[in-house]
Structures are given as structure tokens and as C-alpha cells.
Amino acid sequence: MDSLLKRISIDPAVCNGKPIIRGKRITVQTVLEFLSAGENIDEILKQYPSLESEDITACLKFASELMNRNYTIQAVS
């Protein structure tokens, strides 16, 4: 988890508080969307040369940690 905290941060003043990579204005969501669209790590690194492959791995670990939580959905009336 410590390695995650070095790469992923949340600042309400940057990107509307979305999780970002190493203080850059590149969101975890952006990287995950590229991956879900079929882009590979090398292609993402070409489009975002300031990223490192470890940043992309951290995005995946971050998403995995979020899914490791329990959620409850309540109906809104």
C-alpha cells in the first residue's frame, strides 16, 4: 500500500478531487479507460511520456483496492 501512496494521490484542488498519478493532471480513471479500451502499457506510455510503467501498475492496484471494499446500494425514493 505504501508504494501506491507514493504514486496515487487525491487533492480536491486538482482534477476535481479524482485520484491522480504522482501529482500530474493524469487521472487513474484515464489510464483505466485506456486499458479497458484495449490499449497496452507501451501505447499508454507513448501517449503520456511522463508516466512510468509502475504508474500504470499502481492504477490497477488502486482499482483493485477499491473493489476490495464492501458496498451497499440503497434505493432512492
N, C-alpha and C positions, 0 to 999 in steps of 0.2 A: 504494500500500500504506500510506503514511503516513496518509492520510485514514481508512483502515479502522481503523488502530490507535487513532485518536482516538475512534472510535465503538464499537468492539467490544473487549471485554476478557474475560479469563479469570482468575478468582480462585477458588482452591479453597475459600475460606470462603463464597462466595456461590453459591447455586443449584447446589450440589454440583459446582462447577467447570465448569459448562456456559458456553459463550460468552454474554455478556450485553451489553446495549446501554447505553453511557455510564454504567456503574456502577449502573444501575437493576436491579431484580429482574425484568426482562423479558428472556427468553432469545431468542437468534436463532432457536432451534427454534420457539418460539411464533409468531413473525412468519412464518416459512416455512410453518408449518402453516396459518395463516390464508390466506396466499396460495395454497397448494395446494388449499384448500377453495373457492377462487373469490372470496374477499374482495378488494376493491380497496384501494388505498392510502388513499383517503379514509375508507373504512369502518374500517380499522385505526386511523387517526389519531383517529377519533371515539371508539373504544373505549379507546384509550391516548393521552389528550391530551398527555401529557408527551413523546411521541415526535415526531420531525420526519420529514418525507419522506426526508431524507438518511439517517436511521437505517435505514429500510426498504431503501433502495438499498444501504447498507453490508451489510445481512444477505444480500442477493442476491450481492454481490461476494464476501463471505466464503465463502458456499457454493460459488461458482464456483472460488475459490482452492483450496478443499479438494478439489474434483473434478479439479483440475489436477495432482494428485499421482499417483504410481504406487502401486498396492496389489497385494498378493499374498495370496491366500486359501490357507490350509493346512488340510488335513483333520485333525481331532482324533480320535485313536484311543483 
